[in-house]
Amino acid sequence: MICSKCNNENARESKFCQNCGTEIGLNNTTDAFSIRRYDVDSIRVIALMLLILYHTAVSFQPWATDIFFIENKQSLELFWFFAMDLINIWRIPILFIVSGMGLRFAMERRNWSALISDRALRIVLPLVFGTLCVVPIYSYIFNHYYGKDQFYGAHPGHLWFLANIFFYVLIFIYVFNYFKEHPENKLYIFLKKVISKPVGIIPVFASLIVIESVAVNPEFFAAFAFSLHGLFLGLVCFFNGFVLVSLKEDFWKALQEVKWVALILAVCLYGFRIYNYDSELISSRVVVNLLTGFESANWMLAALGLGAAFLNKPSKLLSYMSSAVYPVYIVHMPIQFFFCSLVFPLSITASFKLIIVLACTYGGSFLVYEIVKRIKWIRLLFGMKNELINNIKSRS
């Protein structure tokens, strides 16, 4: 339950805020946006943790140095082909979906100006800090490992999508505020009718994603970073996340009903995509992107539906991971590069190296989080809440 006075998050059954003592009231229990969606938190945590796995796997591909990753001499292409290719087309889009959902939940608790201030602190400040201080560290490690000339280069690197999210907040804030103030608008009424039909949620969710995939027609669908395709697909997913979660229980019910259908469709389309790599049964890039966009949408629907069915419950682990995963993601790249530089020269198998680097990256990143969270004046730089953000919330 969310306290209307201080915005503190309390247990669902709470009658009084644990932070300020204000009576929460029983009426709030029926408000879909005052009850925390633990499944959304879980999907966000899983998506960011998978991104760390993905970045580690990149270093075991023969093209790693082309995108400025330290590269192991022995590749693990089969691991990429069957595991990373599965998540590659939806690993970033689902973050935009969840971000759109998160914005809708946040709008229920504060006005638009306080919301922008909050997002600037939680998104822009870590982005600027990461660009100036975090990314140059792993650029230095890369250049040192390959004996290249050193130089300071500020770059958003692995944090590029944060700029996209803040951009979407700015361009959609007035439209979304209208949707919030007019929940019975014609778009919402139409969408509720469609998703009430069997599998109606699939075309609603997938249509804009497929249209973007065909209209932009990228050479590589999964090339999201610093591309028009990534910008527009993120915009579509962010919009989808906000609008669909605004349909409240109509959306969650439709997700529950379609989760297995979406999963079967996603698996079948993934199998065909893998087969088509070599056979080139379909050579038209437009058609391939259409199918890939539809596959991506179904993976996300399946993930959200399974999350709603099995992950919408609190736990101490989820509470910890929800707080930790953002700063852990911010710092993981220099830690990954550092351990790659130590482990890759060793005479051990590539699979063992992957396990070591992955374990050290996760472990080192969580260690940094445990240190940073205890230093109040730098918490904001890593996207963590502190008294300044709480003051902004209370003023709203």
ROBA-440498 format. One record per residue: residue in one letter; x, y, z of N, C-alpha, C in turn. Coordinates in steps of 0.02 Angstrom, whole numbers, plus 50000, padded with zeros to 5 digits. Each point is the difference from the previous one (the first is absolute). Example, Ala and Ser with C-alpha at 12.3 -4.5 7.8 and 13.67 -1.06 7.14 Angstrom:
# ROBA-440498
A506604971650390499555005950000500455006050000
S499825005349964500425005950003499615005550037
***
This chain:
# ROBA-440498
M500414994050000499595006050000500445006350000
I499785005049963500375006249995499685005350045
C500405003150044499755005350043499925006349958
S499415003250003499865005949960500375006250025
K500254999750063500345005850029500754999949985
C500334994450015500734999849991500234995349945
N499524996549967500144995549945500424993950020
N500014998450064500354994150023499614993849979
E500374994749981499684993749980499924995650061
N499394997850013499844995950058499724993349978
A499954995350047499704993549985499275001049979
R499754995449959499325000749973499475000650054
E500094996350055499495000050052500065005850049
S500495004449991500125005450047499425004950003
K499835002250061499485005150009500325006850015
F500624999850025500365006250015500694999749968
C500255005749976500665000449969500544998450051
Q500464995649982500544998250045500515005650008
N499995004849953500495005450001499755006150040
C499395002349983499755006250032499404999050045
G499714994050000499444998550044499325002149974
T499985002949939499375002249972499554994049985
E499355000750013499534994649984499954999249925
I500114994149976499974998749928499284999249978
G499614996450039499304999349984499864993949957
L499424997250010499824993949964499815001449928
N499805006249984499795001549932500574999149951
N500625001150022500564999449955500114993049974
T499744995050036500124993149980499684998449933
T499505003949979499684998749936500315003949943
D500475004450014500325004049949500574996049968
A499934998649936500494995849966500705002950000
F500045006650007500665003249997500295001450068
S499644998550054500275000850067500304993450026
I499864994649964500264993450019500604998449956
R500564998750030500614998849963499964993649959
R500215000449938500034994149957500704997050007
Y500054994850040500644996850011500264996449938
D499544998049957500224996749938500365004949954
V499775006349999500355005149959500705001150027
D500065000450067500665000650031500444994149980
S499714994050002500384993949985500255000049928
I499555002049954500195000149929500575005049989
R499975005750033500545005049994500664997250026
V499984996750057500614997050028500284994749953
I499574995649976500234994549956500295002849935
A499675005149972500235002949937500695003050007
L500125003850054500665003250009500544994850017
M499814994850037500494994750015500184996149936
L499514999049957500144996749936500455004349955
L499935006750006500445004349961500734999250021
I500114998950064500694998950024500264993449971
L499584994850000500194993749969500155001049926
Y499585003849967500085001449929500675003449986
H500165005150039500635003749990500604995550012
T499954995550048500554995350012500084995349941
A499444997749972500034995449944500295003349937
V499925006549993500275003549942500764999049996
S500334999950058500744999350000500234993249975
F499544995449989500184993449975499774999049928
Q499925005649964499814999849930500575002849957
P500084997649939500565002149958499975007249977
W499445003450012499925007049980500015004650060
A500214997550058499965004150061500405006549995
T500614999649973500415006049996499725005249952
D499574997849953499695004749954499565005050036
I499734998050058499595004650039500345001750067
F500674999350000500425002250055499894996150065
F499914993549992500014995450057500654996149998
I500284998550059500574995550003499774993149976
E500394997049955499794993849967500444994150020
N499674994650019500364993750014500184996749933
K500594997149996500234997049936499564994149980
Q499774996250048499564994349986499285002350008
S499614999249947499315002550001499524994850027
L499425002450020499444995650020499405001849957
E500074998749936499495002149952499354996150007
L500044993650018499404996050009499585002650059
F500345002050054499655002850057499625006349978
W500325004149960499675006049975499424998149954
F500134995449956499524998249948499344997650030
F500044995950052499404997050027499735003650062
A500425003350039499775003250062499925007549992
M500535003449980499975007249995499555002449943
D499994996349945499555001849945499274999650021
L499854995850049499324999350024499765006450035
I500445003050042499805006050037500195006449964
N500404999549948500305006049970499485004949973
I499454997449974499525004349965499495003250047
W500004997950065499515003050046500325002350066
R500654999250008500345001750063499955007550015
I500075004349950499945007250009499275002449995
P499614997749950499305002349995499604998950064
I500114994550035499604998750060500175005050055
L500615002750000500175005250048499605006449987
F499895001549936499595005849983499274998950018
I499764993849991499324998350021499925001250075
V500454997350039499975000650073500085007350021
S500425003849965500095007150016499365003949988
G499644998449946499355003249988499504998350054
M500004993750022499564998050055500195003850064
G500645000350013500235003550061499805007350001
L500015003249941499805007049996499265000750019
R499594995349977499285000450016499894999350075
F500344995450032499944999250072500245006350036
A500555002949976500285005950032499535006049993
M499655000649943499565005749989499415000150048
E499844994250028499454999750047500175003550066
R500655000650013500225002550065500295007049998
R500085002949941500295006849997499785003549937
N500065006649999499815003849941500564999849948
W499855002749941500474999049944500675003550012
S499995005950032500635003650011500444996350051
A499694997450053500394996050048500244993649969
L499604997249955500204993849966500625001149957
I500015005649963500595001449958500615001250043
S499925003550056500565001150046500264993350027
D499544995750019500204993450025500374996049947
R499745000049939500324996249946500685003049981
A500065006550005500655003149986500534997750050
L499804999550063500464997750052500164992649993
R499484996049984500104992849998500284997549934
I499935004149946500224997749933500575004349974
V499895006649996500495004349968500655000550041
L499945000850065500605000650041500444993849996
P499744993850008500424994149990500284999549929
L499605002249950500244999849931500615004649992
V499965006150026500555004749994500614997450039
F499884997650060500554997250040500324994149965
G499604995549974500274994249965500385001949938
T499745004949963500335002449939500695002950015
L500045003850054500625003550016500494995850040
C499754995450040500444996650049500024992449994
V499464996849980499994992649998500244997349934
V499715002449945500194997549934500745001249984
P500295005850017500725001049987500454994950036
I499774997250055500404995050036500094993749957
Y499454997449973500094993949960500285001549931
S499945006149977500375001949939500754999850012
Y500205002350059500724999850019500244992850005
I499604995650030500204993050007500074996749932
F499535001549955500024997349932500645002249964
N500155006450002500595002649966500644997350031
H500014999350065500594997250034500114992749980
Y499474996249997500054992949984500284998949929
Y499805004249954500224999349930500585004649982
G500295003450050500585004249988499865006049957
K499405002650003499835005949960500155006450038
D500025005549964500115006550032499425001750046
Q500165002750058499485001850047499745007049987
F499365000950010499695006649994499365000050042
Y499805005850021499375000550038499435001449951
G499514995650002499435000949956499354998950037
A499625005450010499354999550032499504997049951
H499644994950022499544996549955499474996550043
P499374999849978499494996650040500084992550003
G500324997049950500144992850001499384995850014
H500044995650050499464995450015499405003350032
L500055006550014499445003750030499605003949949
W500114998749937499695003949946499235000350006
F499704994550022499264999850000499695004550053
L500405002350048499745004750050499815006649968
A500405002249952499845006349964499344999149961
N499914994149970499374998749964499405000550047
I500064996850058499444999950047499805007150022
F500505004150016499845006850021499705004049942
F500244998849940499725003349941499274998049992
Y499834993750010499304997849994499575003250054
V500265000750059499635003350054499825007149979
L500485003649973499905007049981499495000749944
I500044995849950499555001049942499304997350013
F499934995350047499354997150013499655002950062
I500335004250038499745001850066499305003149996
Y499885004449951499355003349995499464995149975
V500184995849952499524995049976499824995150056
F500514997750035499884995250054499605003150057
N500135006450013499625003450052499265000549980
Y499875001249936499315000049976499684993250009
F500374994749982499734993250010499844998750073
K500445002350044499894998950071499365003650024
E499915006349977499435003950022499354997949965
H500054996449945499414997849963500054992449987
P499924996050052500094992849994499474996649956
E499455003449985499494997249957500055002849929
N500605001849979500095002549932499864994649949
K499905002149938499794995449947500524994649987
L500645001850004500524995049988499964994450051
Y499955001750064499974995050052499374995749994
I499455003049984499374996249992500074995049943
F500305002349944500104995649943500474994250018
L500565001650033500484994850017499714994950048
K499605002350048499694995350047499534995249964
K499655002449949499564995649962500404994849962
V500555002149970500404995449959500334994750044
I500315002150055500374995150041499544995550040
S499355001650002499534995550033499844994049956
K500185000349936499904994449954500564995050008
P499884993649983500544995050003500615002149959
V500584999950031500665002049972499995007049971
G499515004150018499975006849973500605004350022
I500304998350056500575003850025500604999349954
I500054994549963500594998949957500045005249944
P499485001049959500065005249948500055007050030
V499675001350057500055006650031500725001450021
F500314995150031500685000950025500515000049943
A499904995849950500504999049948499965004949942
S499425003049988499895003749937500505005749991
L500095004350050500465005649993500724997749994
I500174994650035500684997349996500144997449930
V499524996449971500084997449932500035005749950
I499575005050008500005005749954500685003650001
E500275001150060500665003250005500534995749967
S499984993550011500504995549972500015000249924
V499405000349971499955000349927500175006949973
A499765005250033500115006849976500735002050002
V500344998550055500725001750006500424994949963
N499784993650002500344994649964500754999850014
P500204998950062500715000150018500384994249968
E500645001049989500414994649973500074994550051
F500095001850063500034995250055499475002050052
F499524995850011499445001850044500245001650071
A500504996250024500225000850070500495005750009
A500155003949947500465005650006499605006150026
F499885000050066499595005250030500395006350019
A500624999150021500395005650028500185005149946
F499855006350014500205005749958499754999249928
S499384997449992499724999149934499295002849998
L499765001849941499315002349993499524994450017
H500184993949982499594994350016499914999450076
G500555000550037499974999750073499595005750029
L500075006049971499645005850024499254999249991
F499794997949940499294999549985499684993850031
L500374994450001499724994150033499925001250075
G500495003450029499945001750071499415004550013
L499885004849956499445004650006499344996149998
V499954995449952499394995949994499894995850062
C500534996850024499944995750059499835004050063
F500315005850007499865004450057499265002049999
F499755001949942499295001849992499564994050017
N500174994249973499614994050014499964998550075
G500585000550033500014998550071499555004650040
F500035006549985499595004850036499264998849988
V499824999549936499294999649982499694993550025
L500344994449989499704993650017499934999050075
V500505002350039499934999350072499455004650027
S499845005349962499455004550019499324996649996
L499964994449963499384996349994499864995750061
K500475000150047499924996850065499854992549993
E499504997650035499884992850003499814997049933
D499735004049955499854997449932500644997649967
F500545003950009500644998149970500304993950035
W500015000050066500324994450035499624993549989
K499345000449996499604994049985500154997349930
A500045004749952500154997949931500694996849996
L500495002850037500674997150001499994992950026
Q499654998950055499974993450031499714994949951
E499505002149962499664995449955500424998249938
V500465004449981500364999149937500724997750009
K500234999350062500724998950012500274993849965
W499634994550001500264993849970499965000449924
V499485003049974499955000949927500585004349975
A500145005550035500555004449980500674996450004
L500094995950051500624996350008500104994949943
I499474996549982500044995249945500165003649935
L499665005649987500145003849939500735002449999
A500245002450057500695002650004500504994449986
V499904994250030500464994449991500004997749927
C499424999649970499964998049929500345005049954
L499885006350012500315005249959500755000350011
Y500234998750061500724999750014500324994249962
G499674994250002500254994249963500065001449926
F499505003449972500025001649929500555005149985
R500095004850045500535005149991500694996749998
I500124995350045500644996550002500094995949936
Y499474996649979500034996049938500135004449940
N499705005949999500055004449943500695003249993
Y500395000150055500675002849996500414996749944
D499974993449997500414996249952499614998549936
S499364998350008499624997949941499805005949956
E499925006050031499765005949965499364998549960
L499564996250033499354998549970499635006449984
I500065004950045499735006749988500595004849997
S500115003149944500575004549991499815007350005
S499365001549995499775006950003500115002850070
R500385005450006500145003050065499365002750033
V499555002549960499375002750027499604994450034
V499954994349965499624994450029500344997250061
V500674999549998500374997550057499905004650060
N500035006549989499895004850055499294999850026
L499524998949955499304999350021499934994150048
L500274994249980499964994050041500395000950065
T500585003349996500405000950061499665004850048
G499695005249974499635004650043499424996550035
F499654995749963499454996250029500254995050052
E500564996949985500304995450049500205003650064
S500325005849991500215004050058499395001850044
A499465002049968499395001850038499744994050039
N500024994249970499744994050034500444997850058
W500665000849992500444998550057499835004650059
M499895006449985499855004750054499324998650031
L499504998349959499344998350026500054993850045
A500384995049977500084994050039500355001550067
A500525004149998500365001850061499555003750049
L499625004849974499555003950043499434995750027
G499744995649958499464995650022500234995050052
L500574996949990500274995350049500195003650064
G500255006249992500165003950060499385001550040
A499455002049966499385001450035499724993850035
A500124994249970499744993850029500414997650059
F500665000949998500434996750048500455004650042
L500085006349980500485004350033499705005950037
N499345000550000499695005850032499914998950075
K500564999350034499994999150073500645002850029
P499965002850060500605003150030500474994750028
S500635001950005500504995850033500595004550019
K500384997750049500595003750021500505000549943
L500064994649962500475000049943499805005249949
L499365000249983499775004849950500095007150025
S499875001250064500095006750028500735002249994
Y500454995450015500725001549995500205001149927
M499794995549956500215000449930499705006249966
S499405001950018499695005949970500415006350014
S500285000350060500425005850018500704999449970
A500244993949993500704999049980500114999949925
V499514997749961500134998249931500215006049957
Y499725005950012500175005949961500725002250011
P500225001250062500725001650010500464994349980
V499794993850009500414994349979500105000249924
Y499475001449964500075000549927500465005849980
I499935005650034500415005949983500744998450005
V500214996350052500724999050013500274993649970
H499584995749970500244993349983500524999849944
M499965004749953500444999649941500755000850017
P500215005150038500715000350016500234993950041
I499564997450041500184994050039500074994049953
Q499554999449953500054994649950500645000549960
F500175005949976500605001049960500634998450041
F499995002050064500574998750043500134992550007
F499484996350013500084992850009500144996449934
C499735002649945500184997249934500745000749988
S500285005850017500725001249989500434995350042
L499744997750057500384995450043499904992749980
V499404998249980499824993049989500164997749930
F499925004249949500074997849931500704997449982
P500535002750029500674997149985500124993150030
L499574997650045500114993650033499884994249952
S500354994550012499954994049957499454995450027
I499395002249996499424996050020499485000549946
T499494995850003499504999849947499585006549999
A499725001549942499595006049993499384999750045
S499714994050006499414999350043500165001650072
F500574997750024500215001450069500145007450009
K500305003149950500125007250002499355003950005
L499504997949961499355003250002499704999750070
I500034994350031499734999150067500375004450050
I500665000249996500405004050047499865007449991
V500015002449937499895007149987499305002050022
L499514995849985499315001550018499925000450076
A500274995150035499954999950074500355006150030
C500595001549974500385005850027499665006649983
T499695000449942499655006249981499405001150045
Y499604994850009499435000750045500235001550072
G500484996050023500245000950069500315006850012
G500435002149954500315006650006499515005749997
S499504999349957499505005349993499575000750063
F499814994450029499615000250061500425002650058
L500654998550000500445002750052500035007649996
V500075002749939500005007249991499345003050024
Y499454996649984499345002450023499975000450076
E500254994850033499984999950073500415005850030
I500525001949965500415005750024499655006649986
V499765000849939499705006349978499375001750039
K499594994950014499365001450033500095002850071
R500604999250027500145002450068500295007150000
I500115002849941500285006749995499465004649972
K499665003750043499405003749981500125004949943
W500575003450000500095005549953500144997649928
I500124993549990500104997649932499444995249977
R499524998750042499464995449981499635002349937
L499875006649995499655002649942500364998749935
L500674999950002500394998949939499884993149971
F499784995350043499874993249979499254998449996
G499605005349999499284999249991499624997550061
M500315000450059499674997750061499635005750034
K499474998250034499605004950036500385002650061
N499865006350016500245002850064499535005550022
E500195003850049499555005050028499795005249949
L500445001749952499835005149950499414997749957
I500014993849979499444997549959499374999550042
N500064997950062499414999550043499695006950011
N500425005250005499735006850007499625002249939
I500254998149941499665001749938499314996649998
K499994993750021499374996350000499495003150047
S500245001950060499545002750049499725006749979
R500395004049963499765006549976499474999349946
S500024994249965499514998949947499314998250027
***
